[in-house]
Structure formats: structure tokens, C-alpha cells
Amino acid sequence: QVQLVESGGGLVQPGGSLRLSCAASGFTFSSYAMSWYRQAPGKERELVAVISSAGGSTNYADSMKGRFTISRDNAKNRVYLQMNSLKPEDTAVYYCTLGGYWGQGTQVTVSS
């Protein structure tokens, strides 16, 4: 069965960086585009970034462009989200997704 396990969240000060990781299993990872979503308290889930199956194409939500970078390692069945210049409004639970499959999420808190 499909499993997506996120890690790497935590508490970081404004302006700091975090790298999220998602370990995927149960499907042919290299055949599928992968996405990161996030959900802040009291808000709807929003798309953060998408990466194509081979990693050659990426797309970002406007508010993340230039600060976040999505990447993947198909040999390791992992997708990553490098987050720089973090802001308090980036505080959310971040999810790795494959179509209708979601991981359990990892909490990112940006606060001084």
C-alpha cells in the first residue's frame, strides 16, 4: 500500500531554514509527480509545490517562489522541500502527497 512519511519539521526563527523530507513506498515512485501541501490553523489546505516524475519540472505557489525548493531522489524514493527565509505565516502542517494519498504531516512553526 502507498505510504508517505514526512519528517524534518520543527520550530525555527523567522528568516531561518528547514528541509522537509518525505519517504515514499508502496508504488513506483519514479513514475509519479509528487506534491507538498500545507495547512495552517483555521485555514484550508494549500498547494506548496509540485515536482514531475523525473524531477525536471517544478511549480510553486506564488508566495513560496524564490524561498522554497522542491526536489526528489528517485533512487531513494524521497521528495524534499527546502524552505528558506521562513516567515511566521509559513507556520503550518506540511504534507507530502501523491494524488489522493497523504502522509501524516510534519509541523513547521516559525516563531521568535
C-alpha positions, 0 to 999 in steps of 0.5 A: 500500500502507498505510504508517505512519511514526512519528517524534518519539521520543527520550530525555527526563527523567522528568516531561518531554514528547514528541509522537509523530507518525505519517504515514499513506498508502496508504488513506483515512485519514479513514475509519479509527480509528487506534491507538498501541501500545507495547512495552517490553523483555521485555514484550508489546505494549500498547494506548496509545490509540485515536482514531475516524475523525473524531477525536471519540472517544478511549480510553486505557489506564488508566495513560496517562489524564490524561498522554497525548493522542491526536489526528489531522489528517485533512487531513494524514493524521497521528495524534499522541500527546502524552505528558506527565509521562513516567515511566521505565516509559513507556520503550518502542517506540511504534507507530502502527497501523491494524488489522493494519498497523504502522509501524516504531516510534519509541523513547521512553526516559525516563531521568535 
